[in-house]
Amino acid sequence: MNNDQLKILFVAGEITPMAKVGGLADVIGALPKALKKFGVDVKIIIPKYGIIDEKKYPLKKIASNIKIPFYNQEELINVYSTFLPETQNQIEIYLIENLKYLSHGEIYFTPDASSSGALNECQRFNFFTKCVADFFLNKKINWQPNIFHCHDWHTGFLPLLTKIQSSDKQIKTLFTIHNLAYQGKYNPKEIFKMFNLKEENWPTLKKRTKNQFEDLNAVQQAILNADLINTVSPTYSQEILTKEFGEGLENDLKQRKNAIFGILNGIDTTFFNPATDLNLIKNYGLKMSNEQLFENKQENKSYLQKICTFKIDSKIPLIGLISRIADQKGFDLIIKIFDQLMEQNLQFVLLGAGDLKIEKKLAVLALKYSDKFSCNFKFDAKLAQQIYAGSDIFLMPSHFEPCGLGQLIAMRYGTIPIVRKTGGLADTVKNYELRVTGYNLGIGFVFEKYDANKMLNSINKALKIYKNKKEWKKIIIHDMKQNFSWECSAKKYLKLYQRLLR
């Protein structure tokens, strides 16, 4: 099948820039652009959330009062259309409107974007999934995909619904695991009511006892029912087959291991470009002289120091961290050695939101070290860009990391990553050695064991090299030369799509 015969529908809960909380949104907003360049007919569908700015993103209603069965009732939906920004009206986004389940409030009802426990969260995304299945499988629109590309737990039941509802079996399913820790675990009786299905209608439940199913797991069902599965880095695709990283689903994953592939995420190099980024005080890039590049990057650092109310001093290393605040991201390590870290002559800026318990601990430290630690508990796209550009070092001490985009963006902006060797971090960052030439990966400071002192040792190593300005500048240039665009990843997705349709 030629690329122009591929009709791919991205089904997801987030998208940059319209409705974003985490890195999932960045993938949904960028990968379709790369696929389009290869001739793929790709479209995207998301819920029409209450937070979507219709003045910024003009919407056109393309379907009205479509009946969707849910909880043995008929709910009405409207479907709208707009286009992904900066695609010259080439990549269409469908948005499903329903005031009862989808179109009020923000993306998530819980502050930590929880995928378990909250009934309204379960209802929202399962209703969305049901809408997608009915709208396309019942051919209520002229455009028909040949592949549902399902993303994360929000869409976990779509592969099963596709199997049950698709009589001609023409639509295949690819399920992408962005983070296995978020699974969508809910009361099975509630799920059966929502979809008006009995347990015997679920082929992947037939061989299981009721005692094994305290919760019905959306990601587990996707793993067992999708035609193919992929993770967002090669290393993570292998890690999740183990008990340490399998999040309780390692046996199901081993059962499907021949259908699991690892494709590294990319970044939107047009959007994440220090040479053109409008959020920066001064743009900089590899096309200018090294002297001008470093001078302009320093101006971004000085500005970041100013807005963080730090001392403005080019000699003080500035560490940046942009992250969802969660146990996964290594905050326990940071908090454990924070007093020791603050004994160093450095500055530290954090941007992110999530786990309130972790936020409270960090807030106490921010008060204690207000002259050198800035906490910003929010999602702020402009500040994020300024941190990427203005920091010297970018910290990602994750316990696990399916791919990670922060380290890729940081290197693009000439900010050197300190990472733990796991998942996509292992696939993209090579530990610093005296010679930084000839590597196909970015250069940073890598520690292997999930241990606070090991992380501190890597930070201290980076601080030591930072004093050697000639060496540090070599690393900056090397990292800025790395190609983490979506083009390479898009080619690998094309192979998966072609494999599905053989």
Secondary structure, DSSP 8 states (H G I E B T S, - for coil): --GGG-EEEEE-S-BTTTB-SSHHHHHHHHHHHHHHHTT-EEEEEEE--TT--TTTS--EEEEEEEEEEETTEEEEEEEEEEE-TTSTT-SEEEEEE-TTTTSSS-S-SSTT---BS-HHHHHHHHHHHHHHHHHHHTT-SS---SEEEEESGGGTTHHHHHHHH-SS---EEEEEES-TT---EE-HHHHHHHHT--GGG-GGGTTS-GGG-SSEEHHHHHHHH-SEEEESSHHHHHHTTSTTTSTT-HHHHHHTGGGEEE----B-TTTS-TTT-TTSSS---TTS-HHHHHHHHHHHHHHHHHHTT----TTS-EEEEE--BSGGGTHHHHHHTHHHHHTSS-EEEEE--B-HHHHHHHHHHHHHTTTTEEEE-S--HHHHHHHHHH-SEEEE--S--SS-SHHHHHHHTT-EEEEESSHHHHHHEEE--S--SS-SSEEEEEE-S--HHHHHHHHHHHHHHHT-HHHHHHHHHHHHT---BHHHHHHHHHHHHHHHT-
